[in-house]
């Protein structure tokens, strides 16, 4: 599981628009998601040498995640979380582990109350 003593880049409250859900209304209207990412990465050399090339640019991660969210319809939070992890591992070689939490801010379903949140942790295979 997630090791609290590893170096991390934390992206908190990343806002992304997505067409997500099992209902037609959710696909038509879309919705904003709140995404929190904890990216495990060795930051020692970047810290010593003050060089972003020795780290991972969090702006690039943010743009990649937001672009993916807008790229197609997703039916489940689980699939979106999986796809985000796959994307990050594919595009950012220095990332060793990812904890992701996605909050669906509005559910366009009759009689639903509450806030669905999914949290997963993955490591590079």
C-alpha positions, -999 to 999 in steps of 0.1 A, spaced: 0 0 0 9 36 -1 42 44 17 38 77 36 76 81 37 82 83 -1 87 115 -19 55 126 -36 40 153 -59 5 160 -47 -20 176 -71 -51 186 -51 -85 197 -63 -78 194 -100 -110 203 -118 -119 184 -150 -150 183 -171 -161 148 -181 -190 130 -197 -192 102 -171 -220 79 -158 -244 53 -168 -274 76 -175 -280 93 -209 -284 126 -191 -249 124 -176 -235 118 -211 -255 148 -226 -248 173 -198 -214 162 -186 -201 173 -152 -171 186 -133 -150 162 -114 -126 169 -85 -94 149 -88 -67 145 -62 -34 128 -72 -5 116 -51 24 108 -74 52 87 -59 85 99 -73 121 102 -61 126 140 -57 160 140 -41 181 149 -72 156 175 -84 158 191 -49 195 191 -48 201 204 -83 170 226 -86 161 211 -120 126 202 -130 139 178 -156 149 156 -127 113 156 -115 79 155 -132 62 187 -143 29 188 -125 14 212 -150 20 186 -178 4 159 -156 -26 182 -150 -31 190 -187 -28 153 -197 -54 143 -171 -78 170 -180 -74 162 -217 -81 125 -211 -113 133 -191 -126 153 -220 -116 127 -247 -146 104 -246 -175 91 -225 -166 71 -194 -193 49 -178 -176 44 -144 -154 62 -120 -134 30 -118 -126 30 -155 -117 67 -155 -93 62 -125 -77 32 -143 -72 51 -175 -57 81 -157 -32 58 -140 -23 41 -173 -19 75 -189 4 88 -162 26 57 -162 28 58 -200 37 95 -203 57 102 -171 85 76 -166 97 88 -132 64 82 -115 65 49 -95 31 49 -78 -2 68 -80 -30 73 -55 -60 89 -72 -92 101 -57 -121 112 -80 -151 130 -66 -182 132 -88 -197 165 -78 -232 161 -93 -250 129 -101 -278 134 -127 -299 105 -114 -334 107 -99 -336 101 -62 -298 99 -57 -283 119 -28 -247 118 -18 -213 123 -32 -196 94 -50 -159 91 -45 -135 65 -57 -99 61 -45 -74 37 -60 -36 30 -56 -15 16 -84 22 10 -88 42 8 -120 41 -28 -133 
